[in-house]
Amino acid sequence: MTRGKPSRRLIVLIAAFALAIAGAFAPAMVAGADEVSAQAVTHKSPFNCNKTFYANNWTGGHNPSNTIDWQNYGGDAIGGETVRATAGGTAYFYNEGNTSYGQWVQIVHSDGSRTRYAHLATMSGSVGSSMAVSQGTKIGTVGSTGGSNAPHLHYEQRNSSGTVVTPTVDGVTVPLGTKKAVKSTNACGGNPYTATEVCGSGYSVINSHAVTGGFIYLTYNASNGYNCVVTLKSTSLGTASAVSASLQVEGGTVTTDSGNFAYYAGPIRKSAGSTCVKWGGSVGSSSWTSAWSHCG
């Protein structure tokens, strides 16, 4: 028995069904880079309050394209300037040596978007570490590490897919091919102290934990083997209120600094070397203490 050819109606129905199945599994259309905004979180300039620098989104070989090189403004040289988080999130610290970004930080924000800060002279965390940051937290200083010819800050805003988007800081959008002077409103009225400043020379942040109203920081001084803990307030700044910091070396007793302080509790310094530590603190009624950690 020979099979007859399928009818034209059947062919049309089969084709329609195939298109429907293909549509169900096809990926959704993705908007172009300029259509996808990183501004679900609001960014401020990465510099101290009231500092003005040029944001240069230049063309002709800048890689990646559509990113900012922050440069000198007027007589104010940018080298050595404090670099601050433009929005809160989790900061990750990297070092590519004498190539590419050099020392750099990436912050992943609450909506999955991210910012990058490159060519840093110093970083507030050790390479390979991460720390929670709020908008205005110091993450490093401006330098010229990696593939850089002069001190400046390379800055990127990317969406949650990793695509570079046109940057906006302090309400100023800087499109490709433009150069604008931007005055910072970052850290205006924020805590004027950093963990490394409180702990002293030679200390670097190796971990941190957020509590309501502030952050607890664990730092380490590689030259002498000491840990240092400090709790920085982010609320009621300048007004004495309850805050504490604590540090315990395994086999020893807990040392706590607590009271009503205007800006921070601590510093508490202890020799740890290759010994585990517990560290913690509180702001008001919000407190946290680590498990044994950082054992060597």
SULNOR-V841370 format. One record per residue. N is the residue number from 1. PSI is psi as a letter, one per 40 degrees, with the letter a starting at -180 (999 if undefined). OMEGA is omega in radians with two decimals (NA if undefined). BURIAL is + if it has 9 or more other C-alpha atoms within 8 Angstrom, else -. Layout:
n = <N/N>
psi = <PSI/PSI>
omega = <OMEGA/OMEGA>
burial = <BURIAL/BURIAL>
//
This chain:
n = <1/2/3/4/5/6/7/8/9/10/11/12/13/14/15/16/17/18/19/20/21/22/23/24/25/26/27/28/29/30/31/32/33/34/35/36/37/38/39/40/41/42/43/44/45/46/47/48/49/50/51/52/53/54/55/56/57/58/59/60/61/62/63/64/65/66/67/68/69/70/71/72/73/74/75/76/77/78/79/80/81/82/83/84/85/86/87/88/89/90/91/92/93/94/95/96/97/98/99/100/101/102/103/104/105/106/107/108/109/110/111/112/113/114/115/116/117/118/119/120/121/122/123/124/125/126/127/128/129/130/131/132/133/134/135/136/137/138/139/140/141/142/143/144/145/146/147/148/149/150/151/152/153/154/155/156/157/158/159/160/161/162/163/164/165/166/167/168/169/170/171/172/173/174/175/176/177/178/179/180/181/182/183/184/185/186/187/188/189/190/191/192/193/194/195/196/197/198/199/200/201/202/203/204/205/206/207/208/209/210/211/212/213/214/215/216/217/218/219/220/221/222/223/224/225/226/227/228/229/230/231/232/233/234/235/236/237/238/239/240/241/242/243/244/245/246/247/248/249/250/251/252/253/254/255/256/257/258/259/260/261/262/263/264/265/266/267/268/269/270/271/272/273/274/275/276/277/278/279/280/281/282/283/284/285/286/287/288/289/290/291/292/293/294/295/296>
psi = <h/i/h/i/i/i/i/d/d/d/d/d/d/d/d/d/d/d/d/d/d/d/d/d/e/i/i/i/h/h/i/i/d/e/e/h/i/e/f/d/i/h/i/i/i/f/i/i/h/e/h/h/i/h/h/h/g/i/i/f/e/h/h/i/i/f/i/h/h/h/i/i/h/b/e/h/h/d/h/e/i/h/h/i/h/e/i/i/a/h/h/h/h/i/h/e/b/e/i/b/e/b/h/i/h/h/h/h/i/d/e/e/i/i/i/i/h/i/f/i/d/i/i/e/i/i/h/e/i/i/i/h/i/i/h/e/h/h/e/a/i/h/a/f/i/a/g/i/e/i/h/i/h/h/h/i/h/i/a/e/e/e/h/h/i/h/i/h/h/f/e/h/h/g/i/h/e/i/h/i/h/h/h/h/e/i/f/h/e/i/h/e/i/i/d/d/d/d/d/i/h/e/h/i/h/e/i/i/h/h/i/h/e/a/i/h/h/h/i/i/h/d/d/e/e/i/i/h/h/i/h/h/i/e/i/f/h/e/h/h/i/h/i/i/i/i/h/h/h/h/e/a/i/h/h/h/h/i/a/h/i/d/d/i/i/a/i/h/h/i/h/d/b/f/i/i/i/h/i/a/a/i/h/b/e/h/i/i/h/i/i/h/i/g/e/999>
omega = <3.12/3.12/3.09/3.09/3.10/-3.12/3.11/-3.14/-3.14/3.12/3.14/-3.14/3.12/3.14/-3.13/3.13/3.13/3.12/3.14/3.11/3.13/3.14/-3.12/-3.08/-3.14/3.11/3.12/3.09/3.14/-3.13/3.09/-3.04/-3.09/3.13/-3.11/-3.02/3.03/-2.96/2.95/2.92/-3.09/-3.09/3.00/3.08/-3.10/-3.07/-3.13/3.14/3.07/3.05/3.13/3.05/3.10/2.99/-3.02/3.08/-2.93/3.14/3.07/3.05/3.10/-3.06/-0.07/3.13/3.07/3.08/-3.04/2.80/3.08/-2.99/3.12/3.05/-3.10/3.13/-3.08/3.12/-3.02/-3.10/3.12/-3.13/3.04/3.07/-3.08/3.08/3.13/3.04/-3.10/3.12/3.09/-3.10/3.10/-2.97/-3.04/3.04/3.11/3.06/-3.06/-3.13/2.97/-3.06/-3.03/3.03/-3.09/-3.10/2.96/3.06/3.06/-3.02/-3.00/-3.14/-3.12/3.07/-3.07/3.04/3.12/-3.07/-2.95/3.13/-3.06/3.05/3.09/3.09/-3.10/3.08/3.11/-3.12/-3.14/-3.13/3.05/3.11/3.05/3.13/2.99/3.09/-3.13/3.10/3.10/3.13/3.13/3.07/-3.11/3.09/-3.12/-3.13/3.14/-3.11/-3.08/-3.14/-3.12/-3.13/3.04/3.08/3.01/-3.02/3.14/2.90/-3.14/3.08/-3.05/3.07/3.14/-3.13/3.08/3.11/3.12/-3.01/3.02/3.11/-3.14/3.10/-3.12/3.06/-3.09/-3.10/3.11/3.11/3.14/3.11/-3.05/3.02/-3.09/3.10/-3.06/2.94/-3.11/3.09/3.04/-3.08/3.11/3.13/-3.09/-3.09/3.00/-3.12/-3.11/3.08/-3.12/-3.10/3.05/-3.07/3.08/-3.13/3.06/3.12/3.08/3.07/3.10/3.10/-3.14/2.92/3.13/3.13/3.11/-3.13/3.04/-3.08/2.99/3.14/-3.11/3.08/-3.05/-3.08/-3.12/3.10/-3.14/2.88/3.08/3.12/3.05/3.05/3.14/3.08/2.98/3.09/-3.14/-3.10/-3.12/3.11/-3.12/3.11/-2.99/3.11/-3.12/3.02/-3.13/3.12/3.09/3.02/-3.08/-3.08/-3.13/-3.11/3.11/3.00/-3.08/2.98/-3.11/3.13/3.08/-3.06/-3.06/-3.01/-3.05/2.96/-3.05/0.07/3.00/-3.10/3.08/3.07/-3.09/-3.11/3.14/-3.10/3.13/3.09/2.88/-3.11/-3.11/-3.13/-3.12/2.93/-3.03/-3.12/-3.12/-3.07/3.13/3.03/-3.11/2.86/3.03/-3.03/3.10/-2.98/3.10/NA>
burial = <-/-/-/-/-/-/-/-/-/-/+/-/-/-/-/-/-/-/-/-/-/-/-/-/-/-/-/-/-/-/-/-/+/-/-/+/+/+/-/-/+/-/+/+/+/+/+/+/+/+/-/+/+/+/+/+/+/+/+/-/-/+/-/-/+/+/+/+/+/+/+/+/+/-/-/-/-/+/+/-/-/+/+/+/+/+/+/+/+/+/+/+/+/+/+/+/-/-/+/-/+/+/+/+/+/+/+/+/+/-/-/-/+/+/+/+/+/+/+/+/+/+/+/+/+/+/-/-/+/+/+/+/+/+/+/+/+/+/+/+/+/+/+/+/+/+/+/+/-/-/+/+/+/+/+/+/+/+/+/+/-/-/-/+/+/+/+/+/+/+/-/-/-/+/+/+/-/+/+/-/+/+/+/+/+/+/+/-/-/-/+/-/-/+/+/+/-/+/+/-/-/-/+/+/+/+/+/+/+/-/+/-/+/+/+/+/+/+/+/+/+/-/-/-/+/+/+/+/+/+/+/+/+/+/-/+/+/-/-/+/+/+/+/+/+/+/+/+/+/+/-/-/-/-/-/+/+/+/+/-/+/+/+/+/+/+/+/+/+/+/+/+/-/-/+/+/+/+/+/+/+/+/+/+/-/+/+/+/-/-/-/+/-/-/-/->
//
